[in-house]
Amino acid sequence: MFGIGGGEIFFIIIVVLMLFGSDKIPEIARGLGKGMQQLKNASNEIKSEIHKSADLDGIKRSFEDIGSDNITKNITGEIDKVKEDIEDMSGPIKRIR
């Protein structure tokens, strides 16, 4: 966990006990827990807002379509049309080597 070993955790606990005392540690833990819960709730709220806006704009649907073959087929078809147009235009022109 975070690259901290057992001895280091024990040392941190001893230092915290010496600085704050055993009567203040539960209050500090409650405060940290509340702060972490508020942070988690805020991040979940932001995620839900992003998903709602993506659903409204149809972005989510377009991302799902990217993986399908429909877009690939459309692009390939357009490229083939351009190739045919170029061959039609350059057909009468012969390259001299």
Buried (B, 14 or more C-beta within 10 A) or exposed (E): EEEEEEEEEEEEEEEBEEEEEEEEBEEEEEEEEEEEEEEEEEEEEEEEEEEEEBEEEEEEEEEEEEEEEEEEEEEEEEEEEEEEEEEEEEEEEEEEE
